[in-house]
Amino acid sequence: MLAGNGRLTLDQQLWVAVLVTGPDSVLAGATAAAEGGVRGLRRQAIHVLVPAHRRPARNVLRTLPIDMPGVILHRTSILPEEHVQLARPMRTTMARAVVDAAAWARGADQARVVLASACQQRRVTPAELGAVLERLPNVPRRALIRQTIDDISGGAEALSEINFVRLCRRYRLPVPDLQERRVDAAGRNRYLDAYWREYRLHVEVDGAHHMDVKQVLDSLRSNRTELVQDSLAFPANGGARRRRVRGHQPIG
């Protein structure tokens, strides 16, 4: 019961979404992942998961407050107890939420971002995602999710790095070691985005977020590492869809 006629808070909206869709409904996908602490996810709608045998009335979602986000209802025949998180309101576990969010994403890149972001923010591990995926043989984008989990396990921490590995595979280039640890001239640990040990080749993958001051700091880090390791770095610069590689010489 609501005591007031003002706009619903986010917490109230989540409760309404779960209650109107009936028993055993849980928050899921990007909604559950965001509630679990994953930052940066779009919250344009509330995702709710219900058992496959239940079919809520078609008009139930039309009765929601006009200023409330839309509720997207998903049905599943696979929702074991270990995939449900005790919360208020109930939601799927982080691993199940992230896998579902990737499956329901608008595009492949958005799916990869969800997976990478959750792991990069230490909200879930690739092993936990893989365990959930094994229980969902018919989940949409299953092959893409599996490959992305493998890329993250191999060291990819961002969409730009995942796309870089995809480019290597597409053009039949050797897949590099990712996040290779090195020590710079000051004795500090540094991590190379991509490194081919056999060729002593180092690539820094610079996305659109690596511009201005951040880009300069990355370049200086690379130069210090190169001076110690006697290797040559080739930063890859560009947006999410276009990459180019340019030569880069150490500076003093």
C-alpha positions in Angstrom: 0.0 0.0 0.0 1.3 3.5 -0.9 0.5 6.4 1.4 0.7 9.3 -1.1 0.1 10.3 -4.7 3.6 11.4 -5.7 6.0 9.9 -8.2 7.2 6.4 -7.2 10.7 6.0 -6.0 13.0 3.5 -7.9 12.6 1.0 -5.0 8.8 1.3 -5.2 8.8 0.8 -9.0 10.8 -2.4 -8.6 8.4 -3.7 -6.1 5.4 -2.8 -8.3 7.0 -4.6 -11.3 7.5 -7.8 -9.3 4.1 -7.8 -7.5 1.9 -7.1 -10.5 3.6 -10.0 -12.5 2.6 -12.5 -9.9 4.2 -15.2 -7.6 7.7 -16.3 -8.1 8.6 -13.2 -10.2 12.1 -11.9 -9.8 14.1 -8.9 -11.1 16.4 -10.1 -13.8 18.8 -9.0 -16.5 20.3 -5.5 -16.5 17.8 -4.5 -13.7 19.1 -7.3 -11.3 22.7 -6.6 -12.3 22.4 -2.9 -11.6 20.7 -3.6 -8.2 23.6 -5.9 -7.4 26.1 -3.1 -8.0 27.1 -3.1 -11.6 27.6 0.5 -12.7 27.0 2.1 -16.0 24.1 -0.1 -17.2 21.2 1.5 -18.9 18.0 1.4 -16.9 15.4 2.3 -19.5 13.1 -0.6 -18.5 12.6 -3.0 -15.6 13.3 -6.6 -16.5 11.3 -9.3 -14.7 11.6 -13.1 -15.0 8.7 -15.5 -14.4 8.4 -19.3 -14.6 7.5 -20.5 -18.1 4.3 -22.2 -16.9 2.8 -18.9 -15.7 1.2 -16.5 -18.1 0.3 -13.1 -16.5 -2.8 -11.5 -17.8 -2.0 -9.5 -21.0 -3.4 -6.3 -19.7 -1.6 -6.4 -16.3 1.3 -4.2 -17.4 -1.1 -1.6 -18.8 -2.3 -0.7 -15.3 1.1 0.6 -14.2 1.6 4.3 -13.3 2.1 6.4 -16.4 5.3 7.9 -15.1 6.9 4.5 -14.4 9.4 2.8 -16.7 8.2 0.0 -18.9 8.3 -3.5 -17.6 9.7 -6.2 -19.9 8.5 -9.7 -19.0 10.6 -12.7 -19.7 9.6 -16.3 -19.2 12.0 -19.2 -18.4 11.8 -22.9 -17.8 15.2 -22.9 -16.1 15.4 -21.0 -12.9 17.0 -23.2 -10.2 17.2 -22.1 -6.6 21.0 -21.3 -7.0 20.1 -18.7 -9.6 17.9 -16.7 -7.2 19.3 -14.1 -4.9 17.5 -13.3 -1.6 16.8 -9.6 -1.8 14.0 -7.1 -1.5 12.5 -7.5 -4.0 13.9 -10.9 -5.0 16.2 -11.0 -8.0 18.4 -13.4 -9.9 22.0 -13.9 -8.8 24.7 -11.6 -10.4 26.0 -14.3 -12.7 22.5 -15.2 -14.0 21.6 -11.5 -14.3 24.6 -10.7 -16.4 24.2 -13.7 -18.7 20.5 -12.8 -19.2 21.4 -9.1 -19.7 23.8 -10.1 -22.5 21.3 -12.4 -24.1 18.6 -9.7 -24.0 20.9 -6.8 -25.1 20.0 -4.7 -28.1 23.2 -5.7 -30.0 26.4 -7.8 -29.8 28.6 -4.9 -28.6 26.2 -4.1 -25.8 26.1 -7.8 -24.8 29.9 -7.8 -24.6 30.0 -4.5 -22.6 27.6 -6.0 -20.0 29.8 -9.1 -19.5 33.1 -7.1 -19.5 31.8 -4.4 -17.1 30.5 -6.9 -14.5 33.8 -8.7 -14.5 36.0 -5.6 -14.6 34.0 -4.2 -11.6 34.7 -7.5 -9.7 30.9 -8.2 -9.3 31.2 -11.6 -10.9 33.9 -13.9 -12.3 34.2 -15.6 -15.7 33.9 -19.0 -14.0 30.6 -18.0 -12.4 29.3 -16.8 -15.7 30.4 -20.0 -17.4 28.6 -22.1 -14.8 25.3 -20.3 -15.4 25.8 -20.6 -19.2 26.1 -24.4 -18.9 22.6 -24.5 -17.4 21.1 -22.5 -20.3 21.6 -24.5 -23.5 19.1 -22.4 -25.5 20.0 -18.9 -24.3 20.2 -16.3 -27.1 23.7 -15.4 -28.2 25.1 -18.4 -26.4 28.2 -18.7 -28.7 28.9 -15.0 -28.4 28.6 -15.1 -24.6 30.8 -18.2 -24.4 33.5 -16.6 -26.6 33.4 -13.3 -24.6 33.7 -15.2 -21.3 36.8 -16.9 -22.7 38.2 -13.6 -23.9 37.7 -12.1 -20.4 39.3 -15.1 -18.8 42.3 -14.5 -21.1 42.7 -11.0 -19.8 40.5 -8.8 -21.8 39.0 -6.1 -19.5 37.1 -3.8 -21.9 35.1 -3.9 -25.1 38.1 -2.4 -27.0 40.3 -5.3 -26.0 37.7 -7.9 -26.8 37.2 -6.4 -30.2 41.0 -6.3 -30.7 41.2 -10.1 -30.0 38.3 -10.6 -32.5 40.2 -8.7 -35.1 43.2 -11.0 -34.6 41.1 -14.1 -35.0 39.3 -12.6 -38.1 42.6 -12.0 -39.9 44.2 -15.2 -38.6 46.8 -13.4 -36.5 48.2 -15.0 -33.4 46.2 -14.2 -30.3 48.3 -12.2 -27.9 48.7 -12.5 -24.1 46.5 -9.9 -22.5 47.3 -7.7 -19.5 50.9 -9.0 -19.4 52.7 -7.8 -16.3 55.9 -5.8 -16.7 58.0 -3.7 -14.4 58.9 -0.1 -15.4 62.1 1.8 -14.8 60.9 2.9 -11.4 60.2 -0.7 -10.3 56.4 -0.4 -10.5 54.1 -3.1 -11.9 52.6 -2.2 -15.3 50.2 -4.2 -17.5 50.5 -4.4 -21.3 47.1 -4.6 -23.1 48.4 -7.1 -25.6 51.8 -8.7 -26.0 53.3 -11.3 -28.4 56.2 -12.8 -26.5 57.6 -14.6 -29.6 57.8 -11.3 -31.5 58.5 -9.0 -28.6 55.6 -6.9 -29.9 53.4 -4.8 -27.6 50.1 -3.2 -28.5 48.2 -0.7 -26.4 44.5 -0.7 -27.3 43.3 2.9 -27.0 39.5 3.4 -27.1 37.6 6.7 -27.3 37.9 7.0 -23.5 41.7 7.1 -23.8 41.9 10.6 -25.2 43.6 13.8 -23.8 45.3 13.4 -20.5 44.5 9.7 -20.1 46.0 8.9 -23.5 49.2 10.8 -22.6 49.6 8.9 -19.4 49.1 5.6 -21.2 51.8 6.6 -23.7 54.2 7.5 -21.0 53.5 4.3 -19.2 54.3 2.4 -22.4 57.5 4.3 -23.0 58.8 3.6 -19.5 57.9 -0.1 -20.0 59.6 -0.2 -23.4 62.8 1.2 -22.1 63.0 -1.5 -19.5 61.8 -4.4 -21.7 63.5 -3.3 -24.9 60.3 -3.8 -26.9 58.4 -1.6 -29.4 54.8 -0.6 -28.8 52.2 0.0 -31.4 49.1 1.7 -30.0 45.8 1.0 -31.7 43.7 4.1 -31.8 40.1 4.6 -32.9 36.5 4.2 -32.0 34.6 1.0 -31.3 34.1 0.1 -35.0 37.3 1.4 -36.6 40.9 0.7 -35.5 44.3 1.5 -37.0 47.8 0.7 -35.8 50.6 3.3 -36.0 54.2 3.1 -35.1 55.3 4.5 -31.8 58.9 5.2 -30.7 60.0 5.6 -27.1 60.6 9.1 -25.9 63.1 10.2 -23.4 
